[in-house]
């Protein structure tokens, strides 16, 4: 397949790494997953509730869907760490809910147990992603920048005091 480049375009000598590091790429993938899952929970709450044996809790499933969409959008932002942290908090709520559903005397309890196992696996990914984002985007140790000698005036404070308005 031939590329659509003009004759005057610069030639690509070698390709380098993408602009997003692994934790950022994982956060992006988790964000899209979260949006998709949130849409399922929001618009298919009745079916999800029936599958997990949580009939009557459709309102809670819809609320979890809205939360998933919100944290997914935050994961797609420039700073995905708060979105991933929100996913971890949401995972804790999901684990608590599914743990109760998995212990009920219901023939669909196996579905809740399987969903609980899936959420636990995703939680591990969320924690790994958050640790990677924190390590990658952390400030370097040492003193911060010192701006005490700056006035904010391009020609200095003395010139600004003598300026004619």
Buried (B, 14 or more C-beta within 10 A) or exposed (E): EEEEEEEEEEEEEEEEEEEEBBBBBBBBEBBEBBBEBBBBBBEBBEEBBBBBBBEEBBEBBBBBBEBBBBBBBBBBEEEBBBBBBBBBEBBEBBBEBBEEBBEEEBEBBEBBBBBBEEBEEBBEBBBBBBEBBEEEEEEEEEEEEEEEEEEEEEEEEEEEEEEEE
